[in-house]
Amino acid sequence: MNFDRRSLLRGLGAAGATAMIPGMATATDGDPASGRFLIDLREVDRADVPDEVEVVHDISEIDLLAARGDPAAVPGVDSTTPDVTVYQDGAGAVPENAGPVAEVDRDGAAGGDPAWDAGLTNNELQWDKRAQRLGDLSDRPDERRTVHDTTTGEGARVAVIDSGVSDAHPDLADAVNADLSANFTTDPYDFRPNGAGDHGTHVAGTVAATNATGDGVLGTAPDAEVVSLRVFSGVAGATGDVIAAIVDAANKGCDVANLSLGYPVPYVDPEEFPWLLSVKEAYERAAAHARKRGMLVVNSAGNDGIDMDAEGVLSLPTEVEGVFGVSATGPIGYLWDDRKQREDLALKRLEDPTSSPAFYTNYGSAVDLSAAGGDADLDAAADGADGWYYDLVLSTVVSPDGDGGVVPGYGWKAGTSMAAPQVSGAVALVRSLRPDAGVAEVESLLRETATDGEPGGEQYHGAGHLDLRSLVKAAR
């Protein structure tokens, strides 16, 4: 069923949507053109690595080197393994809609989107934040406390290991720590997207957008600090870059590292692709190092719609011990369906509730929690229904301005990539209240305060669905 849906999405052109299909790796043993591989320093002494082998990343904290050159030059049968391609989890199985790329004050947005034309604010389109009663999202009917009445994440630090974060967006300008941010790819640019797309910018907005102009979007932890660690460029990312970024984030004192990436179908069967086991072991080392440093690693569960407990399936890095896996949920019918009243912003008259599993999400025992990642009525999308993409997640985006800069805006994406930063932002809220809490304590709070995982049950929701109000109340 899910593969048929992805086939449908390849032809979507309605409502300005584009179907983003990631390119598959050119070889099952990594990218031979790059000559990249990992060196296991538990199998070979560093002194025995020849000078002609270029060390791309020194990750000796976990006894690994990411290198380039001839792996045969390194002594030891088990000392090297291919450094294979890794993909963003936000592209592929789900549509996205950038909407009109508006100036931040939204001058010029009118005429391009039904909700904006009707005068709805960006905050009113953030069903994911409204469902969590995050803050003052323009329609507080009473004086009940919101999450942000307790904490806004001040003092917490979140690493976004992704395609880069644009601090040219005003909703992120005060959130990004440029001094700690870094580029882990082999291109010559900095931590900003630089041709890698706005996936990481969208993720960062979900975590920590500040709604700087009052007409933007609001992140879960708007006073948290974002460290942008870029692992994608104009070409596919590499596992060694991601591993190095995780270790670096932990060393820089981050409270949580958000990963929205992985190895999609068909790269899930260890018998067919034995390098998956080596990749798993490398991630396990990185996760263990992070936990010792007090940093939780959060990853998106993946968008292949597969059972991760099935035989012949290993979904990485979600199934790595020590990684907190997040599945995606989303509504059907938020604001766009003619049967709903546009004035009804209480999320009560939806075809599917906001906690309903998204059609694309992976599921299984590796899921620790579910969170808002967006869903889609694919029939409505194919028919070009106005506003079908309101069920996706609205966040910060940028587009090239033609002169080497970017134009900031707001756009919709969906995927487990969009669900993971909901949890990473939640970790920032907890750490702002309990800065000395250990990783296990933070994980326990997330699980124990989650709402019942319905519909779908444990295999789709793990311990349950993220509940920020209960979480901050328990942490406080």
Protein Blocks (a to p, Z undefined) as FASTA:
>chain_A
ZZmmmmmmmmgcghhiacddddddfbfnbjfknopacddfklbcfklpcfklccfbackk
nopacdedjfklpgcjklpccddddddfkgojaccdebjaddfklpokgopamklmnopa
fklmmmmlmmnombanhiafbfcdcfklmogoioiacddddebpafkbmklmmmpcfklg
ccfbfbfbdfbnnonajklmmmmmmmmpghlnopaccdfblmbccddddfbdfbdcdfkl
mmmmmmmmmmnopabdcdddddddfblbfklmmmlmmmmmmmmmmmmmmmmnopacddde
bjnopafkbghiacdfklpghiacddddddehehkamkbcfklmnopacfbdfklccfkl
ccdjklmbdcdebiadfklmmnopghklmmmccddddddehlopacddddddedjklmmm
mmmmmmmmmmmmmmmbcfklmmmmmmmmpccddehijmlnonoccdfklmmmmmZZ
